[in-house]
Amino acid sequence: MSSFRKLDILVLCGGPGCERQVSLASGGCVAVALRQAGHRVTEADINPDELSALDEKKSGHFDIVFPMIHGTFGEDGQLQEIMEQRAVRFVGSNSGSSRLAMDKFQSKKAFEKAGLLTPKAELIERSKPQVDYCGDPDVRFETVLDELSLPCVVKPNEQGSSVGIVITAQREQAIEAVRDALAEYGNCLVEKFIAGREFTVGIVGGETLPVLEVRPAEQFYDYRAKYPADDTKYIFDLDLSEEELGNIQEIARRAFLALGCRDLARVDMIRDAAGSVYVLEVNTLPGFTDHSLVPKAAARAGMNMEKLCDQIVQMALKRPICRNSCEL
């Protein structure tokens, strides 16, 4: 006798951030997969000013929410906190872990505390006097660049999908990139550039998926390479030993745990020529489009989109619900 239970699932996508179009695509793919798995699925595009989809009296009953809003609002803990306050059961990390993972600088502190390597970086905050470095760089900003050395990476502190990232070996270009990032995105990081091979590991329910190497045709794996481009290479058959692959997976798992994540995530890393693996960041709601890496890795492990999405839902369904960030 089958134990399958058809669920009413609310998939949230879109949102107010600059990753909106990717989120809509991810949400659409998740919705299709869950319907194929036999569930009843409703899709909703929400934002901080329009939350009626979460009101069951208005939108109808749902058993669980599957958020697929990348970046601002959906991945930074805001949406998760709202659902916790409403005692809504949902897929993914809780508000505290989501907030920590989205904050790249605080994530680095957590990685370091866990004994993991991560590229050295300095936080440049728009609200503090140090923003003056960008208009007329003083000795202190020059010192930051000298300590990190060039080339360096300038990135918004709280964005995903490689939005707004600049890699440069030119001091003036680095300063300009910081100025632009502060103006458009707020706080930013100036990070030491680590040359090497880029690997990513998907995690589902605490279990690591196969290691995937990403080789973009361009300088690095930016927004274009992640989504519209078709010239990025994704390689599973790697020239690494089982021990080396296992080490990369273990580092990914430790990074996932260091941030207190649950259900699903993608951990991005760089391995330098000496074999040292640096954790770049953890994405708590990774993309689920046909270009996305977690579905690719799951398929490599024999798990299609239908099975992947259903498994994630089933994990979250077993969790008790608490209010105010205390979901277990």
N, C-alpha and C positions, 0 to 999 in steps of 0.2 A: 504494500500500500504506500503510495507516494506521500511524502511529508511536505511537499511543496506548498508554500503559502503565497498566494497572490497579494502583493502589497500595493497600497496607494502611495506613490512616491512623487514628491515635489522637487523638480530640478530647477535650481536657481541659476541664471546666467545673465550676461550683459553687464549691468552695473555702471557706475559713473566714471571708472578709471580709463586710462589710455590703453588698456588691454581689452577693452570692451568687445571688439570684433573677434578676437581670439576666444574670449569667454563665450560668446554666442555660438561659435563653432564647436567648442568643447561641450557646452551644454546640449547642443543638438545631437552630437555623437553619443553622449551618455544616455540621453532620452531614448534614442533608437535602440541602443543595446539593452536597456532595461525593459523596453517593450518586447524585444525579441526573447528576453528571458521569461516573459509571461506576466510582467507587472503592469499595472495601470499607472501611467505617467502623465503629469501635468508640468508644463514648462512655464516659468515666469521670469520676467525681466524686472528686477527690483533695484531700488536705490535708497539712500538714507531717508529721502522724503516721501517714498512710496513703498510702504511695507505691507500693503493689504493682502498680498499673497500669503503672508504668514498668519493671517487671521482666518481661522477655520470657519468662522461664522460667515465670512464673506466669500472665501475661496473654495470651501468644501473640505472634507476630511482628508488628512494624509497621515500615513504611519511614520514617515521619515522624510527628512530633507536631504537632498544631495546637492550641496553648493558647488557651483563651477564658475564662480566669479573671481577672476584672477586679479591680483594687484589690490589697488585702493578699495577699501570698504569690504571686499569679499575675502581677502587673504590676510588682512592686517589685524584681525581680531574684532573689528567693529561688528560685523554681521554675526560672528560666533557669540559675542556677548549679548546681542539682542536675542538670539535664539535661546541662550542659556537663561536669560531673564524671563522668557516666556515658557520655559520648560519644554522646549521643542527638541525632539530627538534628531540628531543630524550626523552626517558623515564627516569625518576628518578631525583634525586637531582642535582642541578647545581654544578659547579666546586667548589665554595666557601664552600658550605655545605658538599660536598663530602670530601674535603680536611680536614675540621674541624672534621667530624665524624671519619675519618681514624686516626687522631692524638689523641690517647687516652688521653694524658695529657691535651691538649687544650680542649678536650670534657669535661673532668672533671671540668675545670674552668667554662665552659658554663653551666653545670648541677648545679654547686654550685651557680652561679649567678641567676639561675632560681629557687633557693630554694629547689633543690633536693638533697637527700643524695647520696653520691658516696664514695666508699672506699678511705681512705686517701692514697696518693701515692707520691713517689719522682721520678723525671725524672733523669736518668743517661745518660749523653750525651757522645758519643764516641769522639767528637771533642774537648772536654774540659778536663782540667787536672784531673778532678775527676775520669776519667777512671783508673787512677793509683790505685784507691781503690781496683780494682779487682786483680791486681797483688800482691800488698802488702797493704792490707787494713789498713788505718790509722784511727785516732780517729773520723774524720768526717763521714766516712762510717759506723763505729761502731755506731755512734750516730743515723744515718738514720735507721739502723736496730732496735736500742733500741726504737726510737720514734714510729716506726710502730709496733713493737713487732713481735715475731714469733708465729705461722707460718706466712709466707708471700707468696706473689705471684710475680714471676718474669715473665715479658712478654715483647715481642717486642712492641715498641710504635706504630708501623704502620704496623701491620699484622692482618689478619682475620682468621676465622675458627679455632681459638685456636691454631694456629701455634706457636711453640716455647715456650709454657707456662710451667712453672715449679712451683709447690706448694711444699713448704718445711718448716719443723720446725727446720732444722739444719742450723746454721750460716755459716759453711764452704760450705755447698751445695748451699746456697743462693748466696754466693760470686762467686762460680763456675758457677752458672746459669747466673749471670750477665755478667761474662767474656765471656761465650759462646754466649749470646744474642748480646752483643756488637760486637763480631767478625763476627757473621753471619748475623745479621739483622740491626745493627746500634743502635740508641738510644733505651733504654728500660725503663720500669717502675719497681720499687719495690713497691708493693701495699700491704696494710694491708689485710690479709685474713679474710673474713667474713663467718663464718660458718652458714649454713642455707639451705633453699630450693631454688632451681633455677627455676625461671619462665621466660617465654619469651612471648612477645606480638607482633604479626604482625600488621602492620598498612597499610591500603590501602586507599589512598585519604583522609587521616586525620581521618578515622574511625578505631577504634580498633577492632581487631578480638578476638575471645575467648582466655582466658588465658590458657596457656599450661605449665604444670610442666614437667621438664626434669629430669629423674632419671637414670643416667648412672650406669652401673654395676661397672665401675672403680671409681677412686677417684673423678674425675670431668669430665665435658662434653668436652673432648678434641677432637682432629681431628679424632681419631679412632672412638670415640663414635658418632661423627656427621655423618660419612660417611660409612666406611666399616663394622662397628659393627652392629650386629642384636640383641644385648642384652640390648640396651638402651630402657627404658620405657618412653612413652609419654602419659601423663595423663591429660584428660580434666575434668573428674568427680572428683572434688576436695572437700576436707573437709573444705571449706572456705565459709563464708557467702557471700551473694550478695554484701553487703557493702565492704567486704574485696576484692572481685574480682574486683569490680568497682574502688576501690582505686588503685589497681595494674594497671588497664587499664588507669586510669587518669594519673598516674605517667609516664607510657609509652608515652602517648600522649604529655605530657609536655616536656619530653626528646626529642621527635621528633621535636617539635616546637622550643625548645631551640637551636637546631642546624640548624634550617631553612630548614629542609628536606621537600620533596614533593613526591607525587605519592605512594611510597612504602618504607617500612623499617621494620626491626625487632629490638625490644628493649629487651636486656637481663638484668635481674635483680636477686638479691638475697634478700630473706626475712629471717631475723634472728629470733631467738626464741622469741624475744620480739615483733615481728610483724613489725619491721622497714624494709622498702623496700629500697634497695640501687641499683642505676642504675650502671651497669657495662659498657655497651657500646651500641651504635646504629649502626646497619649494614644497609647501604644505598642500597646495592645490595645483599640482602640475597639469600641463595641458593634456587634453584628451582628444586632439584632432588627429587627422591621418598623418600629420608630420610629427606627432608628439612621441616622446621617448619612452614613457612608461608603457603605453600600449604596445609599442614595438618590442620592448623587452619582455613583456608578459606573453606576447605571441611567440617569442623565441622559446619561452619556457612551456609552451603548449597551452596557453590560456588566451582564448580569443576575447574580444571586447565584451561580449555578452557575459561570459563567465567571470571576467575581471570585475565588471561593474556590479554584478550580482553578489560576488564574494565580498566586496567592500561593504555593500549594503547589509549583508547578513552579519558581518562583524559588528557594525555599529548598532544593529538591532538588538544584539545581546547585551548591550551596555545599559546599566540603569541610568535614569535621568535625574539630575539634580539641578537646582537653580544656581545662578551666580557663579559661573566658572568652575563648578565642582563636579562636572561629569567625569566619571572614572574611565 
